[in-house]
Every structure is written in C-alpha cells, then in structure tokens.
Amino acid sequence: MTEIATSEFRPSQRHIRLDTILRLRWLAVLGQLAAIFIVAQGLEFNVEIVPCVSIIALSAALNLVLQTAANPMQRLAPVHAAALLALNIVELAGLLFFTGGLQNPFSFLFLAPVLISATALPARLTFGLGLLAVACASILFFFHLPLPWDSDDPLVLPPIYLVGVWLSIVLAIGVTSLYSFQVTEEARKLADALAATELVLTREQHLTQLDGLAAAAAHELGTPLATIFLISRELEKTVKDPSFAADLKTLREQTQRCRDILSKITQLSSTGAPFDRMKLSELIEEVVAPHRDFGVAIKVRIAVAAAAEPVGSRNPAILYGVGNIVENAVDFAHTTVEVNAWWNNDTIELVISDDGPGIPPDLLNRIGEPYLSRRRTQDEGGGLGLGVFIARTLLERTGAKVSFTNRTFPEHGAVVQITWPRQRFEAIETLEETIG
C-alpha cells in the first residue's frame, strides 16, 4: 500500500516533438532574413550578405528535408533533439562570425537553444549544449568580422566591454537554464505523482465496485438456488429408489453449500458498498486490522466525548490515505504504534504516532512532496517514494488537514495529525467528487 509498483506506473519520459523543433527553426530562419534585410536595406550598413544568406539557406533546406522525410508529429529521442539544438547554436555562431561576433546584440540568442533544452531534455544534454554555446561565444570573442556599421563613423568597443558581454552570456546560460530545469523538473514530478494518485484511487474504486457486484450476484443467485434446494428436498422425500435418493441428497447438500458461500460473500460485501456509512471507530479498525500481525503492537484509543461519534461514508480515499500512514508507522516503529481519535461538534482529529527514529530534520519541512524517499532505490526493489504524497493528496481532497511532526525529546518517533471539519467528514461524497 505504501508505494506504487514500478510495473504499474513509470514516470513520464522527456521527449520533444520534431514539429516543435522545426517551428523554432523556421522562426529563426525568418527572423535572421528579416534582420539582414533591415540592416542591409533599411540601415544601409555593409553586410556579408552572401555567406549569411548561404547559412540561412542551408538551415532552411535542412528544415525542408526533415519536414518531408520524417513525420513532424513524432517524438524525437533526447539525443536527436539535442543534435538539432546544437546545430542551431553552430548556425547562429556562423552568422555572428560574419556580423561582428560578440559586438552583435543578437549574440544573446545563444541562450535560446540551451533554455529549450533545459525545459525538455535531460540535464546531461543541457550541460553539453551549454558548453557548446560558451565555446562558440569564446571563439567569437577572438575571431569575427567587423560589426556592420556606418563606414564614416566606425564603432569600436573596448575589450573590457566585450569581456563583460561574454561573461553575461555565460552567466545567463548557466543561471536561466538551471532555474528553468528546476522549475520544469518539479512540475514534471508533480504531474507524474498526481497521475499515480489517480491510479491508486481508481484501483480502490474498482475494488469497491467489485464488492458491490459480488453482493448483487449473490442476491440474484440466491432465489434460483433456494428453488433448487426446495425441489430437491421434496423429490428426496418422494423417490423410493435408493440410487436416485442418494443423488438427490448430494444435489441438495451441494445446493446448500452454494447458498452458504453466497451468504458469506454477501456478508463480506455488505460493508463495502460505495455509499455505506461507518463510524469513525469502525473506519479505524478496518484500517488497522491488516497491520496487526507484523510484530508491532498497535494501540487504538478512542477519546470519550460529549458529542456523538462521527459517522461518515466508506470513502476509499480516506481508507487508503489513513491506511498508508498507518503502514508507514508500522514499518518504522520499533515496538508500538498509537492511533488516537478525538472529536467534538466541529472537528475530528486522528493522530498516528510511532516509537521509531522519527522524521529526519532535513525532510521534516518537505515531507509529503513527491519522490521524497530514503528507502531502497527502485533497482534494489524499493518503491518510487510516492506513498506519503499520495496519502496526503487523497486525504486533503476529502477536506482533511495533514501535518507531520516528531515527538518531543526525550521521546522519539514520528507523529501524523489528520484533522477534518466534522461537517465535511460526515457528508456523503461520491468517489468522483473526491477525485475532483
């Protein structure tokens, strides 16, 4: 219950569509042509038009080849996408070589391919593209043709200014790429974790529905089996042939056995119907029962209160969320887990604590984030680190407030406090409302 099996859920992989790269490349081609036209015709500066247009034409030709030879909607492997972005950097460096190098204000466009990689490709490929961009900028610092300018009043920039431009490009590539990578990575992890949460809740819903179907089937089969039982019993009384009587007795006994089995199924399913109501103490017992035989004592304390005991719907989200936290407590406890419940007319509070090592201080403020785990890695058989995140998300969707603390020294162990507004807990919610 604590973790999602790797075979059931895998985090999304990073891929970028060829169409996205091609759109960016066509945008670059049009922008570069417009810039050359404005500088050469509008400002009447001397520009190396032939080599610049040749580079742009090669870029456009490659775009056409990719667009016709491959499906633009296909998702590129990260290495292939990085190769196209690297080509963008080299093409830009070639244009800057003929148009002033780092003196050209468009030199900051080195940042664009690296930034795109930071939001869509793995870190190692982004790092490689960043190094390529810095290398091209460094070469252009020393080797480049003059900046297109008024021949009567040439622009001469001091070397210290060019050093500042180079340094600003390097810092911009590093800082913005790192920031974009961190934001995108957190958003991707959150999206994957929410998808895993929906998977868990859907599975719980299916299990609940199976219970209801089993009860319905038992009810429908009960009538024909009762008829068969009565007829076989009456025939057994009237038939005098011993061989037929023995067969009828066997038929009656097996029919009765089927009725007993269906009766048990009905009893098991009666508390699993989607809209059944259950007391808070019954909910706690249902959650705790599967974890009593693991060598850890589980002590349940229900506080005596003046208000009547809360009664809520048998919500799979609550059962899974609280059960997950109880299972974690059992996993980390040395000898004892305590489950304490208290309520009044406005609030319901459930506190789950253990006598284990507690939550490490560096994780205490981050507990409940997706993929936060110190258990074994997936390769060693551990989970994905989503258990607490899923439990917290499911419980908060039912209106609960979940907080994580450690016991006060000298005691040790983790404490999880779950608090509901009583009116929200006792409201009958459908599973779809919980998911939404």
Secondary structure, DSSP 8 states (H G I E B T S, - for coil): --S--TTT-------EEHHHHHHHHHHHHHHHHHHHHIIIIIS-----HHHHHHHHHHHHHHHHHHHHHS-TTSEE-HHHHHHHHHHHHHHHHHHHHHTTGGGSGGGGGGHHHHHHHHHHS-HHHHHHHHHHHHHHHHHHHHS-------TTS-----HHHHHHHHHHHHHHHHHHHHHHHHHHHHHHHHHHHHHHHHHHHHHHHHHHHHHHHHHHHHHHHHHHHHHHHHHHHHHHHH---HHHHHHHHHHHHHHHHHHHHHHHHHHHHHT-STT-EEEHHHHHHHHHGGGTTSS-EEEEEE---SS---EEE--HHHHHHHHHHHHHHHHH-SSEEEEEEEE-SSEEEEEEEESSS---HHHHTTTT-TT---S--GGGT---S-HHHHHHHHHHHTT-EEEEEE--TTS--EEEEEEEEHHHHHS---HHHHH-
